[in-house]
């Protein structure tokens, strides 16, 4: 699943004309969207995006940094995990995804088994947390 998610992140980065660099880090802050996947793979996936990255994406998409944190965080999660579903299907890994659930600001009490962290355009990283089900 991790290679599928990495490929989906790279696809997302290409769509916004950026390049992601995988790093070793743990989340400290950001807004969180949760998506569950069920099928051949079963996880709760938490996307943690710092405000700085949301502002960058709002400027990229809308030309200013006015945005709704809930809508933008959920949309990023939808784009990455939705693309992962397409990539997975081509590899005969099938799963369904839930509608993203906005959880607000990152809470250090979120339990996770594994993590992917990515940096793009310098500054703070964004994170994808995995909790097996």
C-alpha positions in Angstrom: 0.0 0.0 0.0 2.8 2.4 0.8 4.2 2.3 -2.7 0.8 2.9 -4.1 0.3 6.0 -1.8 3.8 7.3 -2.7 2.9 7.1 -6.4 -0.4 8.9 -5.8 1.5 11.6 -3.8 3.9 12.0 -6.7 1.0 12.3 -9.1 -0.7 14.9 -6.9 2.6 16.9 -6.8 3.0 16.8 -10.6 -0.6 18.1 -10.9 0.5 21.2 -8.8 3.8 21.5 -10.6 5.8 20.5 -7.5 8.0 17.6 -6.5 7.7 15.8 -3.2 10.7 14.6 -1.2 10.1 11.7 1.2 11.6 12.5 4.6 11.6 10.9 8.1 9.5 13.1 10.4 6.4 13.0 12.6 3.5 15.4 12.6 3.5 18.3 15.0 0.7 20.4 13.6 -1.7 20.8 10.7 -5.2 20.1 9.7 -6.4 16.5 9.4 -8.7 14.6 7.1 -9.4 10.9 7.6 -10.4 8.5 4.9 -11.0 4.8 5.5 -10.3 2.2 2.9 -11.9 -1.3 2.9 -11.3 -4.3 0.7 -8.0 -6.0 -0.1 -6.4 -3.4 2.1 -8.0 -2.0 5.3 -6.8 1.2 6.9 -7.8 4.4 8.4 -5.7 7.0 6.6 -5.1 10.4 8.1 -3.7 13.2 5.9 -2.1 16.0 8.0 -1.5 19.2 6.1 0.1 22.3 7.9 -1.5 25.6 7.4 1.5 26.8 5.4 0.9 24.1 2.8 -2.8 24.8 2.6 -2.0 28.4 1.9 0.4 27.4 -0.9 -2.3 25.2 -2.4 -5.0 27.9 -2.1 -2.7 30.3 -3.9 -2.0 27.7 -6.6 -5.7 26.8 -7.1 -7.4 30.1 -6.5 -4.8 32.8 -6.8 -5.0 33.9 -3.1 -4.7 32.3 0.3 -8.3 32.6 1.3 -9.6 29.1 1.9 -11.8 26.9 4.0 -9.4 24.5 5.9 -12.0 21.8 6.0 -12.9 21.8 2.3 -9.3 22.1 1.1 -7.9 19.4 3.5 -10.7 17.0 2.5 -10.1 17.8 -1.2 -6.4 17.0 -1.0 -7.2 13.7 0.8 -9.8 12.9 -1.9 -7.3 13.6 -4.7 -4.5 11.6 -3.2 -6.4 8.6 -1.9 -8.8 8.6 -5.0 -5.7 8.4 -7.2 -4.3 5.6 -5.1 -7.5 3.7 -5.6 -7.0 3.9 -9.4 -3.3 3.0 -9.2 -4.2 0.0 -6.9 -6.9 -1.3 -9.3 -4.3 -1.4 -12.1 -2.2 -3.6 -9.8 -5.3 -5.8 -8.9 -5.5 -4.4 -5.4 -9.1 -3.4 -4.9 -10.7 -1.3 -2.1 -13.4 1.2 -1.5 -12.8 4.6 0.0 -15.0 6.5 2.4 -15.9 10.2 2.2 -13.2 12.3 3.9 -13.9 13.3 7.4 -12.4 16.6 8.6 -11.0 16.2 12.1 -9.7 19.7 12.6 -6.3 20.5 14.0 -3.8 17.7 14.5 -4.2 15.9 17.8 -1.1 14.0 19.1 -3.5 11.4 20.4 -4.3 10.0 16.9 -3.1 6.4 16.9 -1.2 5.2 13.9 0.9 2.2 12.9 3.0 3.8 10.1 3.7 7.1 8.5 4.8 8.7 5.2 6.1 12.2 5.4 6.8 14.5 2.4 8.3 17.9 1.9 7.7 20.1 -1.1 8.8 23.6 -1.9 10.7 23.8 1.4 9.1 24.6 4.7 7.0 22.2 6.6 6.1 18.6 5.7 2.8 17.0 5.2 2.0 13.5 6.5 0.0 10.4 5.7 -0.7 8.3 8.8 -1.9 4.7 8.5 -3.8 2.8 11.1 -4.6 -0.9 10.2 -8.1 -2.2 10.8 
